[in-house]
Amino acid sequence: MFTRRTWVSLLLLLNVLLAVGLLSSALSLPRALGQGAGRGGSYLSVTARATGETYDVLYILDLSTNKLHAFYPNPTQAKQLTRSEPRDLHLDFGKQP
């Protein structure tokens, strides 16, 4: 029915069509946009495990004042956070605003 040469030609054509489809979909991907600094209230937050403890600490960075705030669970009262003294990052890293 089909010769070997015809099968090879059809498979080659199929590969070219698949490659064109893959390239056209990859080149038309939407642009990824990240959140720039200063948006959403100028705060960044992250949690991290406290060294030698079983709880996580909530760190909040205030980008407008460059102060780092830390909140951790109160050991005596459940469901209550204790705030540590905020750190001034300009003083800690020796840079002036």
MOPAC internal coordinates of N, CA, C and O (Angstrom, degrees):
PM7 1SCF
backbone

  N    0.0000 0     0.00 0     0.00 0    0    0    0
  C    1.4452 1     0.00 0     0.00 0    1    0    0
  C    1.5314 1   109.20 1     0.00 0    2    1    0
  O    1.2310 1   119.75 1   110.11 1    3    2    1
  N    1.3569 1   118.09 1   -69.89 1    3    2    1
  C    1.4587 1   120.78 1   174.60 1    5    3    2
  C    1.5252 1   108.31 1  -106.29 1    6    5    3
  O    1.2310 1   121.48 1   -37.55 1    7    6    5
  N    1.2861 1   114.78 1   142.45 1    7    6    5
  C    1.4589 1   118.42 1   177.41 1    9    7    6
  C    1.5310 1   109.54 1   -84.79 1   10    9    7
  O    1.2310 1   121.63 1   -11.23 1   11   10    9
  N    1.3162 1   114.48 1   168.77 1   11   10    9
  C    1.4603 1   119.73 1  -179.77 1   13   11   10
  C    1.5278 1   110.51 1   -61.92 1   14   13   11
  O    1.2310 1   120.51 1   141.01 1   15   14   13
  N    1.3032 1   116.62 1   -38.99 1   15   14   13
  C    1.4646 1   121.66 1   179.80 1   17   15   14
  C    1.5319 1   110.54 1   -63.40 1   18   17   15
  O    1.2310 1   119.42 1   141.91 1   19   18   17
  N    1.3090 1   118.71 1   -38.09 1   19   18   17
  C    1.4647 1   122.67 1   179.03 1   21   19   18
  C    1.5274 1   110.36 1   -66.55 1   22   21   19
  O    1.2310 1   120.31 1   136.89 1   23   22   21
  N    1.3538 1   117.02 1   -43.11 1   23   22   21
  C    1.4579 1   120.71 1   178.36 1   25   23   22
  C    1.5286 1   111.36 1   -61.92 1   26   25   23
  O    1.2310 1   120.28 1   136.70 1   27   26   25
  N    1.3098 1   117.07 1   -43.30 1   27   26   25
  C    1.4617 1   121.10 1   179.19 1   29   27   26
  C    1.5199 1   109.94 1   -63.13 1   30   29   27
  O    1.2310 1   120.09 1   138.36 1   31   30   29
  N    1.3235 1   117.43 1   -41.64 1   31   30   29
  C    1.4681 1   121.48 1   179.09 1   33   31   30
  C    1.5312 1   110.67 1   -64.64 1   34   33   31
  O    1.2310 1   119.69 1   137.76 1   35   34   33
  N    1.3272 1   118.20 1   -42.24 1   35   34   33
  C    1.4602 1   121.67 1   179.03 1   37   35   34
  C    1.5300 1   111.25 1   -65.09 1   38   37   35
  O    1.2310 1   120.49 1   137.43 1   39   38   37
  N    1.3285 1   116.68 1   -42.57 1   39   38   37
  C    1.4650 1   119.94 1   178.37 1   41   39   38
  C    1.5238 1   111.90 1   -66.51 1   42   41   39
  O    1.2310 1   120.30 1   142.75 1   43   42   41
  N    1.3143 1   117.03 1   -37.25 1   43   42   41
  C    1.4580 1   120.55 1   176.79 1   45   43   42
  C    1.5230 1   110.67 1   -65.14 1   46   45   43
  O    1.2310 1   120.17 1   137.28 1   47   46   45
  N    1.3116 1   117.28 1   -42.72 1   47   46   45
  C    1.4639 1   121.83 1   177.32 1   49   47   46
  C    1.5312 1   110.71 1   -63.31 1   50   49   47
  O    1.2310 1   120.39 1   138.69 1   51   50   49
  N    1.3287 1   116.86 1   -41.31 1   51   50   49
  C    1.4595 1   120.57 1   178.38 1   53   51   50
  C    1.5287 1   110.73 1   -63.17 1   54   53   51
  O    1.2310 1   119.74 1   138.05 1   55   54   53
  N    1.3236 1   118.11 1   -41.95 1   55   54   53
  C    1.4610 1   121.45 1   177.70 1   57   55   54
  C    1.5226 1   111.98 1   -63.27 1   58   57   55
  O    1.2310 1   120.28 1   139.76 1   59   58   57
  N    1.3105 1   117.07 1   -40.24 1   59   58   57
  C    1.4722 1   120.38 1   177.70 1   61   59   58
  C    1.5167 1   110.04 1   -64.18 1   62   61   59
  O    1.2310 1   119.73 1   136.77 1   63   62   61
  N    1.3299 1   118.12 1   -43.23 1   63   62   61
  C    1.4648 1   121.42 1   179.12 1   65   63   62
  C    1.5292 1   111.33 1   -63.74 1   66   65   63
  O    1.2310 1   120.08 1   138.27 1   67   66   65
  N    1.3224 1   117.45 1   -41.73 1   67   66   65
  C    1.4570 1   120.97 1   177.64 1   69   67   66
  C    1.5259 1   111.60 1   -65.09 1   70   69   67
  O    1.2310 1   120.01 1   140.42 1   71   70   69
  N    1.3305 1   117.59 1   -39.58 1   71   70   69
  C    1.4648 1   121.05 1   178.68 1   73   71   70
  C    1.5234 1   110.75 1   -65.88 1   74   73   71
  O    1.2310 1   120.22 1   138.62 1   75   74   73
  N    1.3293 1   117.18 1   -41.38 1   75   74   73
  C    1.4714 1   120.62 1   177.78 1   77   75   74
  C    1.5199 1   109.96 1   -64.71 1   78   77   75
  O    1.2310 1   119.49 1   137.91 1   79   78   77
  N    1.3134 1   118.57 1   -42.09 1   79   78   77
  C    1.4649 1   121.22 1   177.87 1   81   79   78
  C    1.5157 1   112.29 1   -63.42 1   82   81   79
  O    1.2310 1   120.14 1   138.69 1   83   82   81
  N    1.3236 1   117.33 1   -41.31 1   83   82   81
  C    1.4582 1   121.53 1   179.09 1   85   83   82
  C    1.5260 1   111.09 1   -65.67 1   86   85   83
  O    1.2310 1   120.26 1   135.00 1   87   86   85
  N    1.3197 1   117.11 1   -45.00 1   87   86   85
  C    1.4635 1   120.67 1   179.20 1   89   87   86
  C    1.5207 1   111.97 1   -65.78 1   90   89   87
  O    1.2310 1   119.85 1   139.80 1   91   90   89
  N    1.3220 1   117.89 1   -40.20 1   91   90   89
  C    1.4660 1   119.43 1  -179.58 1   93   91   90
  C    1.5250 1   111.58 1   -67.44 1   94   93   91
  O    1.2310 1   120.09 1   145.97 1   95   94   93
  N    1.3336 1   117.43 1   -34.03 1   95   94   93
  C    1.4652 1   118.63 1   177.96 1   97   95   94
  C    1.5261 1   110.80 1   -75.48 1   98   97   95
  O    1.2310 1   119.76 1   146.23 1   99   98   97
  N    1.3217 1   118.06 1   -33.77 1   99   98   97
  C    1.4639 1   120.79 1   179.90 1  101   99   98
  C    1.5229 1   111.72 1   -72.67 1  102  101   99
  O    1.2310 1   119.83 1   146.69 1  103  102  101
  N    1.2974 1   117.92 1   -33.31 1  103  102  101
  C    1.4618 1   121.11 1  -178.92 1  105  103  102
  C    1.5150 1   112.64 1   -79.28 1  106  105  103
  O    1.2310 1   119.77 1   164.50 1  107  106  105
  N    1.3168 1   118.04 1   -15.50 1  107  106  105
  C    1.4585 1   120.31 1  -178.04 1  109  107  106
  C    1.5320 1   112.25 1  -107.90 1  110  109  107
  O    1.2310 1   120.15 1  -154.59 1  111  110  109
  N    1.3506 1   117.31 1    25.41 1  111  110  109
  C    1.4562 1   120.45 1   178.77 1  113  111  110
  C    1.5266 1   109.80 1   -69.76 1  114  113  111
  O    1.2310 1   119.96 1   -33.82 1  115  114  113
  N    1.3282 1   117.68 1   146.18 1  115  114  113
  C    1.4652 1   119.56 1   177.64 1  117  115  114
  C    1.5211 1   110.55 1   -68.58 1  118  117  115
  O    1.2310 1   120.70 1   -26.55 1  119  118  117
  N    1.2937 1   116.28 1   153.45 1  119  118  117
  C    1.4525 1   121.88 1  -179.63 1  121  119  118
  C    1.5225 1   109.78 1   -76.24 1  122  121  119
  O    1.2310 1   120.19 1   -45.50 1  123  122  121
  N    1.3171 1   117.23 1   134.50 1  123  122  121
  C    1.4615 1   121.78 1   178.61 1  125  123  122
  C    1.5210 1   108.57 1   -87.50 1  126  125  123
  O    1.2310 1   120.62 1   -51.47 1  127  126  125
  N    1.3158 1   116.42 1   128.53 1  127  126  125
  C    1.4496 1   121.41 1  -179.30 1  129  127  126
  C    1.5136 1   109.58 1  -114.95 1  130  129  127
  O    1.2310 1   120.08 1   -50.95 1  131  130  129
  N    1.3018 1   117.46 1   129.05 1  131  130  129
  C    1.4577 1   122.03 1   176.59 1  133  131  130
  C    1.5147 1   109.98 1   -97.50 1  134  133  131
  O    1.2310 1   121.17 1   -16.54 1  135  134  133
  N    1.2946 1   115.37 1   163.46 1  135  134  133
  C    1.4588 1   120.04 1   178.38 1  137  135  134
  C    1.5140 1   108.50 1   -79.92 1  138  137  135
  O    1.2310 1   120.96 1   -56.61 1  139  138  137
  N    1.3101 1   115.77 1   123.39 1  139  138  137
  C    1.4499 1   120.63 1   179.40 1  141  139  138
  C    1.5121 1   111.42 1   -78.54 1  142  141  139
  O    1.2310 1   121.16 1   -18.85 1  143  142  141
  N    1.3069 1   115.39 1   161.15 1  143  142  141
  C    1.4623 1   120.08 1   178.93 1  145  143  142
  C    1.5185 1   109.78 1   -65.74 1  146  145  143
  O    1.2310 1   120.89 1   -34.92 1  147  146  145
  N    1.3022 1   115.90 1   145.08 1  147  146  145
  C    1.4549 1   120.19 1   177.61 1  149  147  146
  C    1.5090 1   114.09 1    91.33 1  150  149  147
  O    1.2310 1   119.90 1  -176.59 1  151  150  149
  N    1.2951 1   117.80 1     3.41 1  151  150  149
  C    1.4657 1   120.18 1   178.75 1  153  151  150
  C    1.5158 1   109.82 1  -104.16 1  154  153  151
  O    1.2310 1   120.63 1   -21.33 1  155  154  153
  N    1.2890 1   116.41 1   158.67 1  155  154  153
  C    1.4591 1   120.68 1   175.92 1  157  155  154
  C    1.5153 1   112.85 1    66.69 1  158  157  155
  O    1.2310 1   120.05 1  -145.25 1  159  158  157
  N    1.3230 1   117.50 1    34.75 1  159  158  157
  C    1.4482 1   120.57 1   176.97 1  161  159  158
  C    1.5128 1   114.76 1    90.90 1  162  161  159
  O    1.2310 1   119.97 1  -175.50 1  163  162  161
  N    1.3158 1   117.66 1     4.50 1  163  162  161
  C    1.4683 1   123.06 1   177.07 1  165  163  162
  C    1.5207 1   112.83 1    61.29 1  166  165  163
  O    1.2310 1   120.02 1  -140.15 1  167  166  165
  N    1.3138 1   117.57 1    39.85 1  167  166  165
  C    1.4644 1   122.13 1   177.55 1  169  167  166
  C    1.5216 1   109.52 1  -127.90 1  170  169  167
  O    1.2310 1   121.01 1   -36.52 1  171  170  169
  N    1.3160 1   115.67 1   143.48 1  171  170  169
  C    1.4579 1   122.58 1   169.88 1  173  171  170
  C    1.5157 1   107.11 1  -123.34 1  174  173  171
  O    1.2310 1   120.34 1   -36.55 1  175  174  173
  N    1.3275 1   116.95 1   143.45 1  175  174  173
  C    1.4610 1   119.17 1   179.95 1  177  175  174
  C    1.5256 1   110.06 1  -137.10 1  178  177  175
  O    1.2310 1   121.74 1   -29.09 1  179  178  177
  N    1.3352 1   114.28 1   150.91 1  179  178  177
  C    1.4532 1   121.34 1   178.76 1  181  179  178
  C    1.5299 1   107.52 1  -155.11 1  182  181  179
  O    1.2310 1   120.77 1   -27.76 1  183  182  181
  N    1.3171 1   116.13 1   152.24 1  183  182  181
  C    1.4571 1   120.74 1   174.32 1  185  183  182
  C    1.5176 1   108.93 1  -112.62 1  186  185  183
  O    1.2310 1   121.07 1   -30.03 1  187  186  185
  N    1.3302 1   115.57 1   149.97 1  187  186  185
  C    1.4676 1   120.89 1   178.67 1  189  187  186
  C    1.5210 1   108.93 1  -150.44 1  190  189  187
  O    1.2310 1   121.10 1   -31.86 1  191  190  189
  N    1.3156 1   115.51 1   148.14 1  191  190  189
  C    1.4592 1   121.32 1   179.02 1  193  191  190
  C    1.5208 1   108.92 1   -70.85 1  194  193  191
  O    1.2310 1   120.57 1   -49.62 1  195  194  193
  N    1.3176 1   116.51 1   130.38 1  195  194  193
  C    1.4670 1   121.49 1   176.76 1  197  195  194
  C    1.5191 1   108.94 1   -72.29 1  198  197  195
  O    1.2310 1   120.33 1   -38.75 1  199  198  197
  N    1.3152 1   116.97 1   141.25 1  199  198  197
  C    1.4623 1   122.00 1  -177.48 1  201  199  198
  C    1.5278 1   110.28 1   -62.58 1  202  201  199
  O    1.2310 1   121.00 1   -56.96 1  203  202  201
  N    1.3168 1   115.69 1   123.04 1  203  202  201
  C    1.4594 1   121.76 1   177.64 1  205  203  202
  C    1.5147 1   114.44 1    74.69 1  206  205  203
  O    1.2310 1   119.37 1  -169.96 1  207  206  205
  N    1.3303 1   118.81 1    10.04 1  207  206  205
  C    1.4685 1   122.01 1  -178.97 1  209  207  206
  C    1.5224 1   110.07 1  -117.27 1  210  209  207
  O    1.2310 1   120.98 1   -10.74 1  211  210  209
  N    1.3203 1   115.74 1   169.26 1  211  210  209
  C    1.4624 1   120.86 1   179.41 1  213  211  210
  C    1.5177 1   112.15 1  -102.45 1  214  213  211
  O    1.2310 1   119.90 1  -176.31 1  215  214  213
  N    1.3091 1   117.79 1     3.69 1  215  214  213
  C    1.4652 1   120.87 1  -178.05 1  217  215  214
  C    1.5292 1   110.61 1  -116.75 1  218  217  215
  O    1.2310 1   121.45 1   -16.08 1  219  218  217
  N    1.3392 1   114.84 1   163.92 1  219  218  217
  C    1.4586 1   121.68 1   176.15 1  221  219  218
  C    1.5196 1   109.55 1   -99.57 1  222  221  219
  O    1.2310 1   121.32 1   -28.23 1  223  222  221
  N    1.3178 1   115.08 1   151.77 1  223  222  221
  C    1.4546 1   122.20 1   176.41 1  225  223  222
  C    1.5212 1   107.54 1  -106.68 1  226  225  223
  O    1.2310 1   120.52 1   -42.88 1  227  226  225
  N    1.3303 1   116.60 1   137.12 1  227  226  225
  C    1.4593 1   121.88 1   176.41 1  229  227  226
  C    1.5198 1   107.90 1   -94.89 1  230  229  227
  O    1.2310 1   120.69 1   -62.18 1  231  230  229
  N    1.3428 1   116.28 1   117.82 1  231  230  229
  C    1.4542 1   122.05 1   177.20 1  233  231  230
  C    1.5234 1   108.60 1  -104.17 1  234  233  231
  O    1.2310 1   120.53 1   -48.67 1  235  234  233
  N    1.3302 1   116.60 1   131.33 1  235  234  233
  C    1.4565 1   122.07 1   177.88 1  237  235  234
  C    1.5174 1   107.73 1  -124.68 1  238  237  235
  O    1.2310 1   120.95 1   -55.19 1  239  238  237
  N    1.3326 1   115.80 1   124.81 1  239  238  237
  C    1.4531 1   121.97 1   178.70 1  241  239  238
  C    1.5234 1   108.53 1  -103.46 1  242  241  239
  O    1.2310 1   120.85 1   -59.89 1  243  242  241
  N    1.3260 1   115.99 1   120.11 1  243  242  241
  C    1.4586 1   122.20 1   176.34 1  245  243  242
  C    1.5218 1   106.96 1   -90.34 1  246  245  243
  O    1.2310 1   120.55 1   -72.96 1  247  246  245
  N    1.3371 1   116.55 1   107.04 1  247  246  245
  C    1.4534 1   120.92 1  -175.14 1  249  247  246
  C    1.5240 1   112.69 1   -71.81 1  250  249  247
  O    1.2310 1   119.79 1   156.78 1  251  250  249
  N    1.3180 1   118.01 1   -23.22 1  251  250  249
  C    1.4633 1   119.61 1  -179.04 1  253  251  250
  C    1.5244 1   111.68 1   -75.63 1  254  253  251
  O    1.2310 1   119.64 1   149.05 1  255  254  253
  N    1.3419 1   118.29 1   -30.95 1  255  254  253
  C    1.4645 1   121.64 1   179.87 1  257  255  254
  C    1.5279 1   112.83 1  -111.78 1  258  257  255
  O    1.2310 1   120.26 1   174.63 1  259  258  257
  N    1.3381 1   117.11 1    -5.37 1  259  258  257
  C    1.4723 1   122.99 1  -176.88 1  261  259  258
  C    1.5210 1   111.96 1    54.71 1  262  261  259
  O    1.2310 1   121.03 1  -133.76 1  263  262  261
  N    1.3166 1   115.64 1    46.24 1  263  262  261
  C    1.4674 1   121.84 1   175.97 1  265  263  262
  C    1.5252 1   108.59 1  -115.96 1  266  265  263
  O    1.2310 1   121.55 1   -38.67 1  267  266  265
  N    1.3333 1   114.65 1   141.33 1  267  266  265
  C    1.4481 1   121.80 1   178.79 1  269  267  266
  C    1.5199 1   108.55 1  -106.99 1  270  269  267
  O    1.2310 1   120.78 1   -57.07 1  271  270  269
  N    1.3315 1   116.11 1   122.93 1  271  270  269
  C    1.4596 1   122.55 1   179.56 1  273  271  270
  C    1.5274 1   108.09 1  -108.69 1  274  273  271
  O    1.2310 1   120.52 1   -36.66 1  275  274  273
  N    1.3244 1   116.62 1   143.34 1  275  274  273
  C    1.4687 1   121.61 1   178.41 1  277  275  274
  C    1.5207 1   109.00 1  -126.84 1  278  277  275
  O    1.2310 1   120.98 1   -44.72 1  279  278  277
  N    1.3292 1   115.74 1   135.28 1  279  278  277
  C    1.4615 1   122.69 1   178.36 1  281  279  278
  C    1.5201 1   108.23 1  -125.37 1  282  281  279
  O    1.2310 1   120.96 1   -46.54 1  283  282  281
  N    1.3233 1   115.76 1   133.46 1  283  282  281
  C    1.4638 1   120.76 1   179.58 1  285  283  282
  C    1.5229 1   108.70 1  -137.88 1  286  285  283
  O    1.2310 1   119.87 1   -21.64 1  287  286  285
  N    1.3395 1   117.85 1   158.36 1  287  286  285
  C    1.4690 1   120.85 1  -177.83 1  289  287  286
  C    1.5257 1   111.32 1   -64.30 1  290  289  287
  O    1.2310 1   121.47 1   -39.40 1  291  290  289
  N    1.3053 1   114.78 1   140.60 1  291  290  289
  C    1.4572 1   121.17 1   176.54 1  293  291  290
  C    1.5265 1   107.96 1   -75.38 1  294  293  291
  O    1.2310 1   119.69 1   -56.35 1  295  294  293
  N    1.3248 1   118.21 1   123.65 1  295  294  293
  C    1.4703 1   119.30 1  -176.37 1  297  295  294
  C    1.5291 1   113.34 1   -68.89 1  298  297  295
  O    1.2310 1   119.50 1   157.50 1  299  298  297
  N    1.3333 1   118.56 1   -22.50 1  299  298  297
  C    1.4633 1   119.96 1  -176.96 1  301  299  298
  C    1.5191 1   113.11 1   -95.09 1  302  301  299
  O    1.2310 1   120.02 1   154.56 1  303  302  301
  N    1.3372 1   117.56 1   -25.44 1  303  302  301
  C    1.4692 1   120.38 1  -178.55 1  305  303  302
  C    1.5203 1   109.35 1  -124.63 1  306  305  303
  O    1.2310 1   121.37 1   -57.16 1  307  306  305
  N    1.3158 1   114.98 1   122.84 1  307  306  305
  C    1.4554 1   120.37 1  -179.54 1  309  307  306
  C    1.5266 1   110.45 1   -69.79 1  310  309  307
  O    1.2310 1   120.97 1   -29.76 1  311  310  309
  N    1.3094 1   115.74 1   150.24 1  311  310  309
  C    1.4653 1   124.16 1   176.83 1  313  311  310
  C    1.5208 1   113.28 1    60.59 1  314  313  311
  O    1.2310 1   120.33 1  -150.30 1  315  314  313
  N    1.3205 1   116.97 1    29.70 1  315  314  313
  C    1.4535 1   120.41 1   176.89 1  317  315  314
  C    1.5262 1   108.49 1  -132.31 1  318  317  315
  O    1.2310 1   120.79 1   -44.36 1  319  318  317
  N    1.3364 1   116.10 1   135.64 1  319  318  317
  C    1.4528 1   120.80 1   179.95 1  321  319  318
  C    1.5195 1   110.59 1   -98.02 1  322  321  319
  O    1.2310 1   121.04 1   -35.09 1  323  322  321
  N    1.3052 1   115.61 1   144.91 1  323  322  321
  C    1.4539 1   122.79 1   174.94 1  325  323  322
  C    1.5213 1   107.71 1  -108.76 1  326  325  323
  O    1.2310 1   120.67 1   -44.34 1  327  326  325
  N    1.3112 1   116.32 1   135.66 1  327  326  325
  C    1.4649 1   121.34 1  -178.35 1  329  327  326
  C    1.5257 1   108.87 1  -100.90 1  330  329  327
  O    1.2310 1   120.83 1   -50.76 1  331  330  329
  N    1.3127 1   116.02 1   129.24 1  331  330  329
  C    1.4652 1   119.64 1   175.54 1  333  331  330
  C    1.5241 1   109.01 1   -85.70 1  334  333  331
  O    1.2310 1   121.14 1   -10.17 1  335  334  333
  N    1.3087 1   115.42 1   169.83 1  335  334  333
  C    1.4666 1   120.95 1   179.46 1  337  335  334
  C    1.5333 1   109.06 1   -63.05 1  338  337  335
  O    1.2310 1   119.50 1   -50.03 1  339  338  337
  N    1.3359 1   118.55 1   129.97 1  339  338  337
  C    1.4704 1   119.13 1  -179.57 1  341  339  338
  C    1.5304 1   111.61 1   -67.23 1  342  341  339
  O    1.2310 1   121.09 1   -31.04 1  343  342  341
  N    1.3211 1   115.52 1   148.96 1  343  342  341
  C    1.4593 1   121.99 1   179.54 1  345  343  342
  C    1.5251 1   109.01 1  -101.32 1  346  345  343
  O    1.2310 1   120.20 1   -46.71 1  347  346  345
  N    1.3207 1   117.23 1   133.29 1  347  346  345
  C    1.4570 1   122.29 1   174.94 1  349  347  346
  C    1.5298 1   107.10 1   -89.29 1  350  349  347
  O    1.2310 1   120.14 1   -69.59 1  351  350  349
  N    1.3234 1   117.34 1   110.41 1  351  350  349
  C    1.4528 1   121.32 1  -173.83 1  353  351  350
  C    1.5280 1   111.83 1   -69.68 1  354  353  351
  O    1.2310 1   119.99 1   152.53 1  355  354  353
  N    1.3353 1   117.63 1   -27.47 1  355  354  353
  C    1.4677 1   119.12 1   176.75 1  357  355  354
  C    1.5294 1   109.92 1   -64.31 1  358  357  355
  O    1.2310 1   120.15 1   138.42 1  359  358  357
  N    1.3112 1   117.32 1   -41.58 1  359  358  357
  C    1.4657 1   120.09 1   178.55 1  361  359  358
  C    1.5252 1   111.52 1   -71.91 1  362  361  359
  O    1.2310 1   120.33 1   139.99 1  363  362  361
  N    1.3324 1   116.97 1   -40.01 1  363  362  361
  C    1.4605 1   120.78 1  -177.67 1  365  363  362
  C    1.5273 1   112.48 1   -64.62 1  366  365  363
  O    1.2310 1   120.53 1   143.12 1  367  366  365
  N    1.3288 1   116.60 1   -36.88 1  367  366  365
  C    1.4576 1   120.42 1  -176.94 1  369  367  366
  C    1.5207 1   113.35 1  -101.84 1  370  369  367
  O    1.2310 1   120.56 1  -176.37 1  371  370  369
  N    1.3323 1   116.53 1     3.63 1  371  370  369
  C    1.4518 1   121.12 1   174.96 1  373  371  370
  C    1.5118 1   115.22 1    69.74 1  374  373  371
  O    1.2310 1   120.06 1  -152.35 1  375  374  373
  N    1.3245 1   117.49 1    27.65 1  375  374  373
  C    1.4596 1   120.79 1   179.10 1  377  375  374
  C    1.5193 1   109.34 1  -114.42 1  378  377  375
  O    1.2310 1   121.32 1   -41.72 1  379  378  377
  N    1.2842 1   115.08 1   138.28 1  379  378  377
  C    1.4663 1   120.33 1   178.88 1  381  379  378
  C    1.5273 1   109.12 1   -95.76 1  382  381  379
  O    1.2310 1   120.26 1   -35.58 1  383  382  381
  N    1.3475 1   117.10 1   144.42 1  383  382  381
  C    1.4792 1   119.64 1  -179.46 1  385  383  382
  C    1.5054 1   112.75 1   -67.58 1  386  385  383
  O    1.2310 1   120.10 1   180.00 1  387  386  385

